[in-house]
Amino acid sequence: MLTNLTAGPVRVRTPATSANLGPGFDALGLALGLYDDVAAEVVSGGVRVTVTGQGAGELPDDDRHLVVRAMRAAFDVLGVQPDGLSVECVNRIPQARGLGSSSAAIVAGVLLARALVVDGEHRLDDAGALRLAAEIEGHPDNVAPCLLGGFTVAWSEPGGARAVSLPVADAVRPTVFVPAERGLTATARAVLPATVPHGDAALTAGRAALLVHALTTDPGLLLPATVDRLHQDYRAAGMQGTSFLVNALRAAGVAAVVSGAGPTVLALSEPPADFPVGTDWEIWQLPIDVSGARVARGRLGHAERDPVAAGRKS
């Protein structure tokens, strides 16, 4: 089987993502210019994972690491399973904050495995990579923008996940408000009701459609386009600081939403310079990533190993 593997290491850069964007629950996502860098190569035996930056000292350093688990899943699809792997992760995406850290790891693993297999892109094309990443993650709203870049609309069919990427209007300037506290997607999903009132569903569907227009064509409509009644109010009790900040920003005319399952807050329009945020939040102004995950040959370089080298923060 080893003859089907390529020689030498490969590396991938994966962007942070924000999903839902208010009314686009489990469907809409945005790639942001903050990146994890991961390199991997096949070795003679055993699995070694090193982590620098976010998650260092707490993430697994063996087969349990999510990058390795995603690599193993992709190798199964590709029909080859190496005995040993060496993986180096330089993480800048905060863990468990609603900025797609798990999706970045999954996408990195799938693409690294594909790049380590001869004819990997023919055996597992981009559509297949999306389907596999969404299957591992459980939903496609974060893995789609991580893979494709830009603003994505994702959906699931009997054959698996699909997505399209759309260009974002130049006037959209994302800002994220990142708290020290963490959140778990499973916990945030557990509080959602099995059904919602028809009126709430109808209103949210209309605003999701409007959001596609606002993000791509008319950012002046972002505030009404980000109204949601499917998930954010139900999650508010478990993220009181997040809910308070979202409501305060929106009262100031800022199109603010919960980023993914939270607790990070995403503002799609620029907050006032004098807005009183407080000391509990790190405020990062991030560009929109338009390229998605990028694969290259070779090990991580000096700049890529710097845990604060990628992404713009304020």
C-alpha positions as CSV (number, residue, x, y, z in Angstrom):
1,M,0.0,0.0,0.0
2,L,2.9,2.3,0.7
3,T,3.6,2.6,-3.1
4,N,0.3,4.6,-3.3
5,L,1.6,7.3,-1.0
6,T,3.6,10.4,-2.0
7,A,7.0,11.2,-0.6
8,G,7.6,14.1,1.5
9,P,5.4,16.3,3.8
10,V,2.5,18.4,2.7
11,R,0.9,21.4,4.4
12,V,-2.5,23.1,4.4
13,R,-3.8,26.5,5.6
14,T,-7.4,26.5,6.7
15,P,-9.5,29.7,7.5
16,A,-11.7,30.4,10.5
17,T,-15.4,30.4,9.7
18,S,-18.6,31.8,11.1
19,A,-21.8,29.8,10.5
20,N,-25.5,30.6,10.6
21,L,-25.0,34.4,10.3
22,G,-28.3,34.9,12.1
23,P,-31.1,33.4,10.1
24,G,-29.1,31.0,8.0
25,F,-29.1,28.2,10.5
26,D,-27.0,25.2,9.4
27,A,-26.9,26.7,5.9
28,L,-24.9,29.9,5.6
29,G,-21.3,30.5,6.4
30,L,-18.5,33.0,5.9
31,A,-14.7,32.3,5.7
32,L,-12.6,34.7,7.8
33,G,-8.9,35.7,7.4
34,L,-7.6,34.0,10.5
35,Y,-5.8,30.7,9.9
36,D,-4.5,27.4,11.2
37,D,-1.5,25.9,9.5
38,V,-1.0,22.1,9.6
39,A,1.7,19.9,8.0
40,A,1.8,16.1,7.8
41,E,3.9,13.3,6.4
42,V,3.9,9.5,6.4
43,V,6.4,7.9,8.8
44,S,7.4,4.4,9.6
45,G,5.1,3.8,12.5
46,G,3.0,5.5,15.2
47,V,1.3,8.8,15.3
48,R,2.9,12.0,16.6
49,V,1.1,15.3,16.8
50,T,2.6,18.6,18.0
51,V,0.4,21.6,18.7
52,T,1.5,25.2,18.9
53,G,-0.8,28.2,19.7
54,Q,-4.5,27.7,20.5
55,G,-5.1,24.3,22.2
56,A,-1.4,23.6,23.0
57,G,-1.1,21.4,26.0
58,E,-4.7,20.4,26.0
59,L,-5.4,18.8,22.6
60,P,-4.5,15.1,22.1
61,D,-1.1,14.3,20.6
62,D,-2.1,10.9,19.1
63,D,-4.7,9.2,17.0
64,R,-7.5,11.0,19.0
65,H,-6.5,14.4,17.5
66,L,-9.3,15.6,15.2
67,V,-6.9,16.2,12.3
68,V,-5.6,12.6,12.5
69,R,-9.2,11.2,12.8
70,A,-10.2,13.2,9.6
71,M,-7.0,11.9,7.9
72,R,-7.9,8.3,8.8
73,A,-11.4,8.8,7.5
74,A,-10.1,10.2,4.2
75,F,-7.5,7.5,3.8
76,D,-10.3,4.9,4.2
77,V,-12.1,6.5,1.3
78,L,-8.9,6.7,-0.7
79,G,-8.2,3.0,-0.2
80,V,-4.8,3.4,1.6
81,Q,-4.1,3.5,5.3
82,P,-0.5,4.4,6.4
83,D,0.9,2.9,9.6
84,G,2.4,6.1,10.9
85,L,1.9,9.9,10.7
86,S,3.7,12.9,11.9
87,V,1.5,16.0,12.2
88,E,2.4,19.6,13.1
89,C,-0.4,22.0,14.0
90,V,0.0,25.8,14.4
91,N,-3.4,26.9,15.6
92,R,-4.7,30.5,15.7
93,I,-8.4,29.9,15.5
94,P,-9.7,29.9,19.1
95,Q,-11.0,26.6,20.4
96,A,-14.7,26.2,21.1
97,R,-15.6,29.8,20.5
98,G,-17.9,29.5,17.4
99,L,-15.2,30.3,14.8
100,G,-15.0,26.9,13.2
101,S,-11.9,25.4,14.9
102,S,-13.2,21.8,14.5
103,S,-14.1,22.4,10.9
104,A,-10.7,23.8,10.2
105,A,-9.1,20.6,11.7
106,I,-11.4,18.3,9.8
107,V,-10.8,20.1,6.4
108,A,-7.1,20.1,7.1
109,G,-7.1,16.3,7.7
110,V,-9.2,15.5,4.6
111,L,-7.0,17.6,2.3
112,L,-3.7,16.5,3.9
113,A,-4.6,12.8,3.4
114,R,-5.7,13.5,-0.2
115,A,-2.4,15.3,-0.9
116,L,-0.4,12.4,0.5
117,V,-2.0,9.8,-1.8
118,V,-1.0,9.4,-5.5
119,D,-3.8,10.7,-7.7
120,G,-5.7,11.7,-4.5
121,E,-7.5,14.5,-6.2
122,H,-8.9,12.1,-8.7
123,R,-9.9,9.5,-6.1
124,L,-11.5,12.2,-3.9
125,D,-12.5,15.3,-5.8
126,D,-13.6,18.6,-4.2
127,A,-17.2,17.6,-4.1
128,G,-16.2,14.4,-2.3
129,A,-14.0,16.2,0.1
130,L,-16.9,18.4,1.1
131,R,-19.2,15.4,1.5
132,L,-16.7,13.7,3.7
133,A,-15.9,16.7,5.8
134,A,-19.6,17.4,6.4
135,E,-20.2,13.8,7.3
136,I,-17.4,14.0,9.9
137,E,-18.6,17.3,11.3
138,G,-22.3,16.5,11.2
139,H,-23.4,19.5,9.2
140,P,-21.9,21.5,6.3
141,D,-22.3,25.1,7.4
142,N,-18.7,25.6,8.6
143,V,-16.8,23.1,6.4
144,A,-18.2,24.6,3.3
145,P,-16.7,28.1,3.7
146,C,-13.5,26.6,5.1
147,L,-13.1,24.6,1.9
148,L,-14.4,27.0,-0.6
149,G,-13.8,30.5,0.9
150,G,-16.1,33.5,0.7
151,F,-19.8,33.4,1.6
152,T,-21.3,29.9,1.2
153,V,-24.7,28.4,1.0
154,A,-24.7,24.8,1.9
155,W,-27.3,22.1,1.9
156,S,-27.6,18.3,2.3
157,E,-29.1,15.8,-0.2
158,P,-29.4,12.0,-0.1
159,G,-26.0,11.8,-1.7
160,G,-24.4,14.1,0.8
161,A,-23.6,17.8,1.4
162,R,-23.3,20.4,-1.4
163,A,-22.4,24.1,-1.4
164,V,-21.9,27.1,-3.5
165,S,-19.6,30.1,-2.8
166,L,-20.7,33.6,-3.6
167,P,-18.7,36.8,-3.7
168,V,-19.2,39.3,-0.8
169,A,-19.7,43.0,-1.3
170,D,-16.6,45.1,-0.7
171,A,-18.4,47.1,2.0
172,V,-18.8,44.1,4.3
173,R,-16.2,44.4,7.1
174,P,-16.5,41.6,9.7
175,T,-15.6,42.2,13.3
176,V,-15.6,39.4,15.9
177,F,-15.9,39.8,19.6
178,V,-14.2,36.8,21.3
179,P,-14.7,36.0,25.0
180,A,-12.5,34.0,27.2
181,E,-15.3,31.6,28.0
182,R,-15.9,28.6,25.7
183,G,-19.0,26.9,24.4
184,L,-19.8,23.5,23.0
185,T,-21.9,23.0,19.8
186,A,-23.5,20.0,21.3
187,T,-24.6,21.9,24.3
188,A,-25.9,24.8,22.2
189,R,-27.9,22.4,20.0
190,A,-29.4,20.6,23.0
191,V,-31.5,23.6,24.0
192,L,-33.1,24.0,20.6
193,P,-36.8,23.0,20.5
194,A,-37.9,20.2,18.1
195,T,-40.5,22.6,16.6
196,V,-40.9,26.3,16.2
197,P,-44.0,28.5,15.5
198,H,-44.8,28.7,11.8
199,G,-44.6,32.5,11.9
200,D,-41.0,32.4,13.3
201,A,-40.0,29.9,10.6
202,A,-41.5,32.0,7.8
203,L,-39.9,35.2,9.1
204,T,-36.5,33.6,9.4
205,A,-36.7,32.1,5.9
206,G,-37.4,35.5,4.4
207,R,-34.6,37.1,6.3
208,A,-32.1,34.3,5.2
209,A,-33.1,35.0,1.6
210,L,-32.6,38.7,2.2
211,L,-29.2,38.1,3.8
212,V,-27.9,36.5,0.6
213,H,-28.8,39.7,-1.3
214,A,-27.4,42.0,1.5
215,L,-24.1,40.2,1.7
216,T,-23.5,40.0,-2.0
217,T,-25.1,43.2,-3.3
218,D,-26.5,45.6,-0.7
219,P,-24.8,45.7,2.7
220,G,-27.2,48.5,3.7
221,L,-29.8,45.8,4.3
222,L,-27.6,43.7,6.7
223,L,-29.4,44.8,9.9
224,P,-32.9,43.6,8.9
225,A,-31.4,40.7,7.0
226,T,-29.8,39.3,10.2
227,V,-33.0,38.9,12.2
228,D,-33.3,35.3,13.5
229,R,-36.0,33.5,15.4
230,L,-34.9,29.9,14.9
231,H,-32.0,29.5,17.3
232,Q,-30.4,32.6,19.0
233,D,-33.2,33.4,21.5
234,Y,-33.3,29.8,22.6
235,R,-29.6,29.8,23.3
236,A,-29.6,33.2,25.1
237,A,-29.9,31.9,28.6
238,G,-26.8,29.8,28.3
239,M,-24.8,32.7,26.8
240,Q,-26.0,35.8,28.6
241,G,-23.0,37.9,27.9
242,T,-23.2,37.0,24.2
243,S,-26.9,37.7,24.0
244,F,-26.5,41.1,25.8
245,L,-23.7,42.2,23.4
246,V,-25.6,41.1,20.3
247,N,-28.7,43.0,21.4
248,A,-26.6,46.1,22.4
249,L,-24.9,46.2,19.0
250,R,-28.1,45.8,17.1
251,A,-29.7,48.6,19.2
252,A,-26.8,50.7,17.9
253,G,-27.6,49.8,14.3
254,V,-24.9,47.1,13.9
255,A,-25.8,43.9,12.1
256,A,-24.6,41.6,15.0
257,V,-25.3,37.9,15.4
258,V,-24.0,34.9,17.4
259,S,-21.1,33.3,15.5
260,G,-21.9,29.7,15.0
261,A,-23.0,28.2,18.3
262,G,-21.2,31.0,20.1
263,P,-20.1,32.4,22.4
264,T,-18.2,34.7,19.9
265,V,-20.3,37.6,18.4
266,L,-19.9,38.5,14.7
267,A,-20.7,42.0,13.5
268,L,-21.2,42.2,9.7
269,S,-21.3,46.0,9.8
270,E,-18.8,48.2,11.5
271,P,-19.4,49.1,15.1
272,P,-19.2,52.7,16.2
273,A,-15.7,53.6,17.3
274,D,-16.9,54.6,20.8
275,F,-19.1,51.5,21.4
276,P,-18.7,50.4,25.0
277,V,-17.7,46.8,24.7
278,G,-16.0,46.3,28.0
279,T,-12.9,44.3,28.9
280,D,-14.4,40.8,28.6
281,W,-14.0,40.7,24.8
282,E,-11.1,40.6,22.4
283,I,-12.1,42.5,19.3
284,W,-10.6,41.4,16.0
285,Q,-11.3,43.0,12.6
286,L,-10.8,40.2,10.1
287,P,-10.9,40.2,6.3
288,I,-13.0,37.8,4.4
289,D,-11.1,34.9,3.1
290,V,-11.9,34.3,-0.6
291,S,-9.7,31.3,-1.3
292,G,-10.6,28.7,1.2
293,A,-8.2,26.0,2.3
294,R,-4.9,25.9,0.5
295,V,-2.6,23.0,0.1
296,A,1.2,23.1,-0.7
297,R,4.2,20.8,-0.6
298,G,6.8,20.9,2.1
299,R,7.0,21.6,5.8
300,L,5.8,24.6,7.6
301,G,8.1,27.6,7.2
302,H,9.2,30.0,10.0
303,A,6.4,32.4,9.4
304,E,3.8,29.6,9.3
305,R,5.1,28.3,12.7
306,D,4.5,31.7,14.3
307,P,1.2,31.3,16.2
308,V,0.2,34.9,15.7
309,A,1.5,35.4,12.1
310,A,-1.7,34.8,10.2
311,G,-4.8,36.9,10.5
312,R,-5.3,40.6,11.4
313,K,-6.3,41.5,14.9
314,S,-7.1,44.9,16.4
